Amino acid sequence: MDPLRYVKPSKAEEARMRKVCEEVLKRISSLGYEAMLGGSVAKGTWLKGEHDVDIFIFFDEEIDLKPLQKAFKAKIVRASRDYLHFTYKGYEFDVVPAKRVKPSKATNSIDISPYHVEYVKRKLRNPDDVRLLKAFMKAAHVYGAESHIQGFSGYTCELLIIRYGSFDKLISAVERWKPKVLIDIEGFYKDLNEAIKVLGEAKTNSPLIVIDPVLKTRNVAAALSYENYARFQLRARLYLRKPSLTFFKLKEIWLKDLKAAAKKRGHKLIYAIRRYKDKFELAQFKRKLRGLKARIERNFVVYDYGLLTKGDRCLLYVELAIPKLPKIIKKEGPPVWVSSEHFDKFVNKWKNVFVEGTRLYAEEKVGGYENKIRRELLSL
């Protein structure tokens, strides 16, 4: 079993990537910008088939993106700091302005990223092991620190391999992990308690606390959810017991897979597919989806819910633990002894009011409930 051949770019693929990046960097420099290759391409940890490239351009006080925008016919992406996105020879480039400041003086996390590149290039001995870890996490659907994913960032993966030395040693260590796990490569803190005290509760709510070696007051894994931590640990423990290539192969899940799973379980799937603009909008969808789930759970058991992406499309879904929606559900009201104002409001709104325990209840017709949920999914 050699999973690396499935995840590592071929020599030809790597050479082409390097050549195209050199062309873009040379063109950016010719326009008077100081540029630096960033991300996984700079660190040699990108995966086979990936075509995303990050480039940093440096500035002191202000920077004018218009010459670059014109030269590459780029789109300006609105974020905490605007950056450029364009396609060149089949590769997707993000050109990100980074201010020349020390990490401790940075007011935007982007300004720390060039230091991350330099640190990883200096410390990482086994970039192929990072590739294995990234593929492993992608297959487990826990890769990505974006708000709608809450998983492991690429930089976190790189630091984990630097800390443990190899993919196999890391996976063996994960067997014994119990939250909270402290990873402090540079030894800034004597123990977990000191790290929590210095960083504060807000920065250390995650089950894994990875101290940024270039900025000791930052937890690189702060976005990681307990659920995704647990998913990763489950996959690691299963892999240790029965290694297989399937642990490194991403299975894309989309509507037909959700429908098949819901049908097999005898459940009702309600879904909507819509376009999205960027990861910030996806984070909004995820937050509102949690609110919708809570409202649905007043009447039904939600077996599963979530958000999937494919290209610029987003699939939002809720799976109810029933084969079909009933015609009538019970609507819970206030206690019988509620004030006259609220009592009258409830009995005037609903027919067939009755008591269960000490509360008022009524029967509500469900007709149109499925369409109502779908409309809510479309309007998140």
N, C-alpha and C positions, 0 to 999 in steps of 0.2 A: 504494500500500500504506500503510494507516494502522492499525498494530496498536493504537494508543492507544484507539480506539473499542471494542476488544474487552476492554480491561483497566481502563478508567477508569469509575468509577460515574457514572451520569447525574446531572444536576442535581437531579432529583426524588429519586433514591436517596440522594444526599448530604444533601439537606435533611431527609429522614426520619431518617437516621442521626444527624444533629446534634440533631434535636428529641428523639429517644428518649434520647440521651446526656444532654441537658440535664435531662430529667425525672428520670433516675436520679441524677445528681449533686445535683440540688435535694433529692431525698428523702434521700439520704445525709447532706447537710449539715444537714437538719432534725433528724436524730438526734444531732447534736452532733459529727460527724466532719469533719475537714478533708480534702477530697477533690480529686483532680486527674485529669483525663483523661490517659491514657497510650497507649502503643503507636502503631500506624500510623494510628489514627483521629486522635489528637492531632496527628500530624505530617503528616496529609494524604496518606499514601502507601498507604492500603489499596486493595485491588483490588475490582473489580466483583463483586458477588455475595457478598463476605465479610461475615459477621455477627458477628465476634468483637471484643469491646471489652475493653480493660484500663483499670481505674481504680485509682489509688493512694490509700490513706488513710494519713495520717501519725500517728506516735506518738513519744513520747520514751523511755519505759521499758517500759510494758506497754500492751496494747490488748485490749479485750473485744469479740469479734466477735458475741456472742449477740444484741444488739439488731438488728444488720444481718441476721443469719441469719434471725431471726424475721420481720423486715419484708419480706424478699424470698423467704422460704421457700427459702433457699439451702442448698447442700451444702458442708460443710467438706472441702477437699481437703488431704490430708496431703502436705507437701513440706518443703524446708529451712526454710520458714516457712509455716505453715498459711494458706490463703486461702479465699475464698468463691467459689462458682460458682453462677450461676442464669440462668434464661432470662426475658427480659422483652420482650414484644411482638415475639417472633421473633428477638431478638438474644441472643447468648451473652455473658454478662458474667463477667469474673474481677475480683474486688475484692481487691487485694493490699496488705497492710500494709507500709509503708516507714518505716524509722526515720529520724528527722531527724539525719543525721550528714553530715560532709563525705566526699566519695568516698574520700579517703586513710584515713579512720577506719572505713570500712564493713567489717563482718565477713560480710556477706551481699550477694551481687551485686544482689539486689533493691533495696537501698538506693541503688545507683548509677543505676538505671533512670530515675528522675525527672530526673536531670541530663542523661541522654541525650536525653530529650524536649526539654528546654530548648535543648540544644546544636544539635540538628537543626533545630528551629524557627527558630533564629537564623541558621544557616549555609546551610541548603538553599535553593537558588534555583529548582530544577526538580523539584518533587515528582513530576511526571508521568513523568520519566525513571526515578525509583525504581520506579514502577509497571511500566514496561517491563522493567526489570531483574529485578524479582521474578517477573513472568510468564515471562520468558525462562528463569530458573533453575528455576521450577516445572515448565515443560515439559521441562527437561533432567533432572528428578528430582534436583536438587542443592540444593533450598531447605530450610532448617531446620537449626539447630545442635544439635538433640536427639541424644542418644547413639546412638539407633538409625538416625539419618540421617547425621550428621557432615558436614553441608553448610554453606551460607551463611545466617547469621541475617539478619533484616530490618534490624537496625542496621548490620551489615556492608554490606548493599546501599546503605543511605543514605550511609554514609561513603565508599563507592567513588564514588558520584555527586557528593558534595561535593568529593572529591579531583580527579576528572577533568572535572567540569562538565556532562557529558551522557552519555546511554546510548551514543551513537555514538562519542564520544571514548574512553570506557572500553573498548568492544569492540575498537576499533582498537589500543589499548594492550595488550590481552590477547594479541594476535597475537605480541607480542615478549616476553611474560612467560617467565621461567625461574625455577623455585624456587631459592632463597627470595626472594619479592618483599616488599619493605618499603613499607608505606603509613603515613606519619607526617605527618598533615595539619598538626599544630601544630609540627612540627620539633623535637621533644624530643631527638632523637638525631642525631649527625652522619652516621652510616652504619649499615648492617645489623649489623656486628660489635659496635658499641657497644650497640645494642638487645639483641642476644643476650646480651651480657655482663651487662647490667643486669637483664634479665628472667629469664635463666637458660634452660638447655636445655629444661627441662620445659614452659615456657610458649611456646617457639619451635620446637616440633617440626613445626608445620604448614608447608605450602608457601607460605602467604600469611600475613604477619605485619602485622596492622592495629593500630596503636597506638591505644588508646582516648584520644581527645582530652580526656576529663575525668578520666582516671586513667592516667598514663603508664607505670605498671608492669603494665598489663593488655594482653594480645593478644586483641582482639575475635574474631579468626578462629582461635583455638587449637583449636577442635573440628573444623576442616575437615580431611578426609582427603585424601591425595594422589590417590586414585581420583576423588573428586568434584571436586577441583581440575582434574584432567585432563579429566573429562567436560565441565566448563564451558568449558575452553579449546578443546576439540574443537568444541563447538557454536558458540563465538564465531568460530573460524576458518572453519567451514563457512558461517556466516551472512555473513561478510564476502565470501565468494566467490559466494554466491547467496542474497541476502536473500529471506525468504518469511514469510508469516503463520504458517506451521506451527511456526516457532520460538517462538511465543508462546502456542500452544494446548496445554494439558495433555491428554494422552491417558491416561485412567485404565487401569491394567493390573490385571487380576484373573485368576481361575483359567482362564477360557476362553482368554485370551491366552497364558498359560503353556503350557496343553495344546497349543494350535495350534503354538506355536513349537517345543516339544519333539518333537511329531509330525513337523514339517517337517524337523527335524534328525536324526530317527531315534533319539531318546533316550528314556530312561525318566524320568518325572516322579513323584516321591513327595511328597505334600503332606498338610497337616492345617490345618483352619480352627478357630480357637478365639476365645473372647472375651478381651479384655484390660481392665484397670482404668484404667491411666494410662501416661504416657510412661516412667515409671520401670520399669514391668513390661516394656514393649517393649525397653528397653535391656538388661534381664536376658535376654530371649528372644534378642536379637541376639548377646550374649556367649556364651550356651550353644549357640546355633546354630553359631557358629564352632568350638566344641569338637566338636560332633557331626560337622561337615564333616571335621575332621581325622581323626576315627576312621573315617569311611567311606572316606577316601582311603587307608587301609591296604590296602583291597581293590579299590576302584574309582576311576575318574577322575571327579571332580565337575566338570561343565561349568559349572554355575551354581547358586547358592543364594541365599536371601534371605528378606525379610520385607516383606509388603505390608499396608496397613491400609485398611479401608473401614468408616466409622462406628466401632462398638465391636468390630468383628471383625478378626482378624489372620490372615493367610494365610502359613504357614511352608512353605517348599519346598526340595527338593534335586533337581537335574536331573543324572542320571548319563549319561555319554557312552557308553551302550550301549542297544540297542533293548529288551532285556529282561534280567532277571536270570538268570545261569547256574544250573544245578542244583548245581554243585560249584565251590568256590574253593580256592586254596592258602592254607594257614595257616602263616605263617612262625614258626619256633621259634628256639631258641638255637643257638650253634655246637655241633658234635658233641662237642667236648671239654669241654662244660659239666660242672659238678659232678654227682655221682650223684643228689643230691636233685632238682635241676632237670631232669636227664635223665629220671629216673623219672616226674616229674610230667607231663612233656610226652608221653612214650610211653604212659603209662597213661590220659591224657585223650583222645588221638586214635588212630584206627586208620590203617592204611596209611601209616606214617611212612617218609619217604624223605629223601634228601640232594640238595641243589642247591648247588653250590659247596662250602662247608664248613658250611652250616647245615642244621638239621633242618627238614623241612616235613611237613605232613599235609594230607589232603583234608577239607574241611569242607562239609557239605551246607548249601545256602543256604535251604532251605525255611523260610518264615516270616520271611525277612530284611526283606522289604518292610514287612510288618506291624510288625516290630520297630522299624524307622526311624520309621514313622508313629506308633507309640506313644511313641517318644522325642520326636517333634515336639509331641505333645499334652501331654507332661509336662515340657517345658522350664521 
